[in-house]
Amino acid sequence: MANLSLQTLLFIVLGVLGRVACLKEVSDRQCNCYLTNDTSKNYFTTHDFFDFRALSQYAKVSSPIADPYDSSDADETSNYFLDDHWTNAWGIQRWNNSDTVDSGDVPVLLVNSPNNIYIENNEDEDASSETFLTMRTLRYKDYQSAAEFESISKAYHFLSVRMYARTIGAPGAVTAMFTYRDDGDSTKLTSVQESDLEIRTMDPKDKVQYTNQPSYNAAGYDIPQSTRNATTPVQADWTQWSVHRMDWSPKNTTWYIDGRQVASIAFQVPRDPSQVIFNAWSDGGEWSGNMTIGSEAYLQIQWIEIVYNSTGDAKTTDKRNEDTALSLSNAKRDGEGCQNICSIDDTPTTGTPVLLQGAASKISDHILGLGVAYVWLPLLLATFLI
């Protein structure tokens, strides 16, 4: 390899780049299945993309509402959140935690408000978008005003979900993207099924918490194998715009930042169909911390993208073994149902899939080609230069 000629190196480089460049951008109507990159072999049947980057007609920072009841009853901040594209997929929450405050479990009343979810102009220097979606949480003397939206569907059954986002603001808040299964009694630890990405603003800016819940047992002791406190890649602390990705499969939940794996947990992986939830909150408790009165924190999102399988039935609980569940949920993987296999990772245009060349029998060639491009190419160049 040290004697690799320039001609040979250029031949390899051009061959790889040509292979990547030949991938054709297509619409979702032309895709039967989706295959994610990295080492995952999971196939998905559906792709959704929510783009908040060019919504200047809806941009307006809503004024905070000091009264908790008025905050809960507030209207949506713009018509964007009344459009079918949003309401068919997401539900903005208005619930509060008064029960846990009354029981003494947490010290601060949390109230979710539609007023804390809005489209905002991007005023960054060298801004990468016109606008973004903001989720705000702020502390008043008597309560914490928070923000949460949940997927309408409760039938996601394995997925890869990504957000291009950042978290900014005062210590004592939590911003999160997670899957959640509600079996009707969330007070029972045995009923909890949840995979979390959580950013705590009291933590160092290069630390993110990843967990397959529950993270503690009935006796109140922590379960170390359920959680990871991971370090972000260099130049990707949580105050910077980064692609945060979570892949939920039958065998593990794996998290990435800007394409780099930062954590993977095989312990107590969620089994059953679930929701996808985003929030920004605090309750003054030990986990979130206690925000200073008058302070604010924000989860700001430019886009959300999901490829997933679903049961088609929100009440379905799959009791079969994980390999059988995966093969059934990916029924399109083989045969005519999956002739067109697409990727959302190898596209030059975020949100637009590309068609992987060939049917399923050609996928290994595609992965090999991309592997050369993304892994071996830098090594070849480094070797030649040395």
KOLRO-100353 format. One record per residue (C-alpha): z, x, y; residue in three letters. Coordinates in steps of 0.2 Angstrom, whole numbers. Layout:
N
NODE	Z	X	Y	ALA
...
***
This chain:
386
NODE	0	0	0	MET
NODE	3	15	12	ALA
NODE	-15	20	9	ASN
NODE	-22	3	13	LEU
NODE	-38	5	23	SER
NODE	-40	-4	40	LEU
NODE	-56	-13	32	GLN
NODE	-46	-20	18	THR
NODE	-32	-25	29	LEU
NODE	-44	-34	41	LEU
NODE	-52	-43	26	PHE
NODE	-35	-49	20	ILE
NODE	-30	-55	37	VAL
NODE	-46	-64	41	LEU
NODE	-46	-72	24	GLY
NODE	-29	-79	26	VAL
NODE	-32	-85	44	LEU
NODE	-48	-93	39	GLY
NODE	-39	-102	25	ARG
NODE	-25	-108	37	VAL
NODE	-38	-113	50	ALA
NODE	-48	-124	37	CYS
NODE	-34	-136	36	LEU
NODE	-40	-152	44	LYS
NODE	-30	-163	55	GLU
NODE	-30	-181	49	VAL
NODE	-21	-198	52	SER
NODE	-7	-204	41	ASP
NODE	-19	-218	35	ARG
NODE	-29	-203	26	GLN
NODE	-13	-197	17	CYS
NODE	-6	-203	1	ASN
NODE	8	-191	0	CYS
NODE	16	-177	9	TYR
NODE	22	-160	3	LEU
NODE	35	-150	13	THR
NODE	34	-131	15	ASN
NODE	47	-118	9	ASP
NODE	52	-119	-9	THR
NODE	54	-138	-11	SER
NODE	42	-147	-23	LYS
NODE	47	-164	-17	ASN
NODE	33	-176	-13	TYR
NODE	36	-190	0	PHE
NODE	26	-206	3	THR
NODE	28	-210	21	THR
NODE	28	-201	38	HIS
NODE	35	-207	55	ASP
NODE	34	-198	71	PHE
NODE	44	-203	87	PHE
NODE	38	-193	103	ASP
NODE	48	-193	119	PHE
NODE	38	-180	128	ARG
NODE	27	-190	139	ALA
NODE	36	-205	144	LEU
NODE	38	-203	163	SER
NODE	35	-222	166	GLN
NODE	52	-225	158	TYR
NODE	61	-210	165	ALA
NODE	77	-214	174	LYS
NODE	95	-208	172	VAL
NODE	106	-223	171	SER
NODE	122	-223	181	SER
NODE	138	-222	171	PRO
NODE	148	-238	168	ILE
NODE	167	-235	170	ALA
NODE	173	-252	162	ASP
NODE	172	-251	143	PRO
NODE	168	-269	140	TYR
NODE	154	-269	153	ASP
NODE	148	-252	145	SER
NODE	147	-260	128	SER
NODE	138	-275	135	ASP
NODE	125	-266	145	ALA
NODE	106	-268	144	ASP
NODE	94	-255	137	GLU
NODE	90	-243	150	THR
NODE	71	-246	150	SER
NODE	57	-256	141	ASN
NODE	54	-242	130	TYR
NODE	69	-247	120	PHE
NODE	63	-265	119	LEU
NODE	46	-260	112	ASP
NODE	42	-264	94	ASP
NODE	39	-246	90	HIS
NODE	57	-242	94	TRP
NODE	65	-258	88	THR
NODE	56	-259	71	ASN
NODE	64	-242	67	ALA
NODE	80	-240	77	TRP
NODE	95	-250	82	GLY
NODE	106	-245	97	ILE
NODE	124	-247	93	GLN
NODE	138	-255	103	ARG
NODE	153	-254	91	TRP
NODE	170	-246	96	ASN
NODE	184	-238	86	ASN
NODE	198	-249	92	SER
NODE	204	-251	74	ASP
NODE	207	-233	72	THR
NODE	215	-231	89	VAL
NODE	227	-245	85	ASP
NODE	232	-237	68	SER
NODE	235	-221	77	GLY
NODE	222	-211	68	ASP
NODE	213	-205	84	VAL
NODE	220	-205	102	PRO
NODE	205	-211	112	VAL
NODE	195	-227	112	LEU
NODE	177	-223	109	LEU
NODE	164	-236	115	VAL
NODE	145	-235	111	ASN
NODE	134	-241	125	SER
NODE	115	-243	126	PRO
NODE	118	-237	144	ASN
NODE	120	-219	137	ASN
NODE	103	-218	129	ILE
NODE	89	-216	141	TYR
NODE	72	-206	145	ILE
NODE	74	-192	157	GLU
NODE	62	-181	166	ASN
NODE	62	-163	160	ASN
NODE	66	-152	175	GLU
NODE	68	-136	165	ASP
NODE	59	-121	172	GLU
NODE	43	-119	163	ASP
NODE	46	-136	155	ALA
NODE	39	-139	137	SER
NODE	38	-158	140	SER
NODE	37	-170	154	GLU
NODE	52	-180	147	THR
NODE	64	-181	133	PHE
NODE	77	-194	126	LEU
NODE	95	-191	131	THR
NODE	111	-197	122	MET
NODE	126	-195	133	ARG
NODE	144	-195	130	THR
NODE	157	-195	145	LEU
NODE	176	-196	146	ARG
NODE	185	-208	157	TYR
NODE	203	-209	159	LYS
NODE	205	-224	147	ASP
NODE	190	-222	135	TYR
NODE	176	-211	129	GLN
NODE	158	-218	132	SER
NODE	147	-213	118	ALA
NODE	129	-215	111	ALA
NODE	122	-219	94	GLU
NODE	106	-226	86	PHE
NODE	104	-230	68	GLU
NODE	88	-233	57	SER
NODE	85	-251	54	ILE
NODE	81	-246	36	SER
NODE	95	-242	24	LYS
NODE	83	-238	11	ALA
NODE	79	-220	14	TYR
NODE	80	-211	-3	HIS
NODE	77	-193	0	PHE
NODE	68	-186	15	LEU
NODE	65	-172	27	SER
NODE	70	-176	45	VAL
NODE	68	-165	60	ARG
NODE	72	-166	78	MET
NODE	67	-154	92	TYR
NODE	83	-155	102	ALA
NODE	97	-146	111	ARG
NODE	115	-150	115	THR
NODE	123	-146	132	ILE
NODE	139	-150	141	GLY
NODE	157	-149	141	ALA
NODE	169	-144	126	PRO
NODE	176	-158	116	GLY
NODE	160	-168	111	ALA
NODE	150	-169	95	VAL
NODE	131	-172	93	THR
NODE	124	-176	76	ALA
NODE	110	-180	65	MET
NODE	114	-187	48	PHE
NODE	111	-198	33	THR
NODE	124	-212	29	TYR
NODE	127	-224	15	ARG
NODE	139	-239	19	ASP
NODE	146	-246	3	ASP
NODE	156	-259	12	GLY
NODE	172	-249	13	ASP
NODE	171	-233	22	SER
NODE	190	-230	21	THR
NODE	188	-226	2	LYS
NODE	183	-208	0	LEU
NODE	174	-212	-16	THR
NODE	162	-223	-7	SER
NODE	156	-210	6	VAL
NODE	139	-203	4	GLN
NODE	133	-193	19	GLU
NODE	124	-177	24	SER
NODE	128	-171	41	ASP
NODE	122	-159	55	LEU
NODE	135	-158	68	GLU
NODE	137	-148	84	ILE
NODE	154	-147	91	ARG
NODE	153	-142	110	THR
NODE	170	-133	108	MET
NODE	163	-121	95	ASP
NODE	153	-105	99	PRO
NODE	135	-109	104	LYS
NODE	128	-100	88	ASP
NODE	138	-111	76	LYS
NODE	133	-127	68	VAL
NODE	143	-137	55	GLN
NODE	134	-144	39	TYR
NODE	142	-155	27	THR
NODE	140	-166	12	ASN
NODE	154	-179	15	GLN
NODE	168	-181	11	PRO
NODE	175	-165	17	SER
NODE	192	-168	11	TYR
NODE	201	-176	-3	ASN
NODE	213	-191	-5	ALA
NODE	228	-179	-3	ALA
NODE	221	-173	14	GLY
NODE	215	-156	8	TYR
NODE	199	-148	14	ASP
NODE	185	-147	1	ILE
NODE	177	-130	5	PRO
NODE	162	-132	-6	GLN
NODE	156	-147	4	SER
NODE	153	-139	20	THR
NODE	146	-124	29	ARG
NODE	149	-117	46	ASN
NODE	132	-108	49	ALA
NODE	126	-96	61	THR
NODE	110	-100	71	THR
NODE	95	-88	71	PRO
NODE	94	-76	85	VAL
NODE	88	-84	102	GLN
NODE	92	-102	94	ALA
NODE	109	-106	99	ASP
NODE	112	-125	101	TRP
NODE	110	-125	119	THR
NODE	91	-120	117	GLN
NODE	77	-131	112	TRP
NODE	75	-129	93	SER
NODE	68	-138	78	VAL
NODE	84	-144	68	HIS
NODE	78	-149	50	ARG
NODE	88	-157	36	MET
NODE	80	-159	19	ASP
NODE	89	-171	7	TRP
NODE	84	-170	-11	SER
NODE	92	-176	-28	PRO
NODE	99	-158	-31	LYS
NODE	104	-152	-14	ASN
NODE	104	-154	5	THR
NODE	96	-140	15	THR
NODE	96	-137	33	TRP
NODE	84	-126	44	TYR
NODE	83	-121	62	ILE
NODE	66	-116	68	ASP
NODE	60	-115	51	GLY
NODE	74	-103	45	ARG
NODE	86	-109	31	GLN
NODE	103	-108	38	VAL
NODE	113	-118	24	ALA
NODE	111	-127	8	SER
NODE	124	-137	-2	ILE
NODE	122	-144	-20	ALA
NODE	140	-151	-20	PHE
NODE	141	-170	-19	GLN
NODE	124	-173	-13	VAL
NODE	121	-191	-8	PRO
NODE	114	-201	-23	ARG
NODE	109	-218	-16	ASP
NODE	98	-226	-2	PRO
NODE	104	-222	15	SER
NODE	102	-224	34	GLN
NODE	97	-210	47	VAL
NODE	109	-209	62	ILE
NODE	109	-199	78	PHE
NODE	124	-199	90	ASN
NODE	134	-191	104	ALA
NODE	153	-194	104	TRP
NODE	171	-189	105	SER
NODE	187	-198	101	ASP
NODE	200	-185	107	GLY
NODE	204	-181	89	GLY
NODE	206	-164	80	GLU
NODE	188	-163	74	TRP
NODE	179	-168	90	SER
NODE	191	-161	102	GLY
NODE	197	-169	118	ASN
NODE	185	-169	133	MET
NODE	192	-167	150	THR
NODE	192	-183	161	ILE
NODE	176	-184	171	GLY
NODE	166	-172	159	SER
NODE	150	-176	150	GLU
NODE	140	-169	135	ALA
NODE	122	-173	130	TYR
NODE	110	-173	115	LEU
NODE	93	-171	122	GLN
NODE	78	-174	110	ILE
NODE	59	-171	113	GLN
NODE	54	-178	96	TRP
NODE	60	-184	79	ILE
NODE	49	-183	63	GLU
NODE	53	-189	46	ILE
NODE	44	-188	29	VAL
NODE	53	-199	16	TYR
NODE	53	-210	1	ASN
NODE	62	-227	0	SER
NODE	67	-239	-12	THR
NODE	60	-254	-3	GLY
NODE	77	-262	-6	ASP
NODE	91	-258	6	ALA
NODE	104	-264	-8	LYS
NODE	97	-253	-22	THR
NODE	108	-241	-30	THR
NODE	100	-229	-42	ASP
NODE	112	-225	-57	LYS
NODE	99	-215	-67	ARG
NODE	99	-196	-68	ASN
NODE	92	-187	-53	GLU
NODE	76	-181	-61	ASP
NODE	71	-198	-66	THR
NODE	76	-205	-49	ALA
NODE	65	-192	-41	LEU
NODE	50	-195	-52	SER
NODE	50	-214	-49	LEU
NODE	53	-213	-31	SER
NODE	38	-201	-30	ASN
NODE	26	-212	-41	ALA
NODE	11	-207	-30	LYS
NODE	13	-189	-35	ARG
NODE	1	-190	-49	ASP
NODE	-16	-198	-53	GLY
NODE	-27	-207	-40	GLU
NODE	-12	-213	-30	GLY
NODE	-10	-195	-23	CYS
NODE	-28	-188	-21	GLN
NODE	-24	-184	-2	ASN
NODE	-9	-173	0	ILE
NODE	-4	-169	17	CYS
NODE	8	-157	27	SER
NODE	17	-159	43	ILE
NODE	23	-141	43	ASP
NODE	6	-132	43	ASP
NODE	-2	-142	57	THR
NODE	-6	-135	74	PRO
NODE	-2	-152	82	THR
NODE	16	-157	80	THR
NODE	17	-175	73	GLY
NODE	-1	-175	66	THR
NODE	-2	-171	48	PRO
NODE	-16	-159	40	VAL
NODE	-24	-162	24	LEU
NODE	-21	-149	11	LEU
NODE	-37	-144	3	GLN
NODE	-40	-151	-14	GLY
NODE	-29	-163	-25	ALA
NODE	-13	-159	-33	ALA
NODE	-20	-146	-44	SER
NODE	-25	-135	-29	LYS
NODE	-8	-136	-20	ILE
NODE	-2	-120	-28	SER
NODE	-17	-111	-21	ASP
NODE	-13	-118	-4	HIS
NODE	5	-113	-5	ILE
NODE	0	-95	-11	LEU
NODE	-12	-94	4	GLY
NODE	1	-99	17	LEU
NODE	14	-88	8	GLY
NODE	3	-73	11	VAL
NODE	1	-79	29	ALA
NODE	19	-81	33	TYR
NODE	27	-68	23	VAL
NODE	16	-54	17	TRP
NODE	5	-53	32	LEU
NODE	19	-46	43	PRO
NODE	23	-34	29	LEU
NODE	5	-28	27	LEU
NODE	4	-25	46	LEU
NODE	20	-16	47	ALA
NODE	15	-5	32	THR
NODE	-1	-1	40	PHE
NODE	6	4	56	LEU
NODE	19	15	48	ILE
***
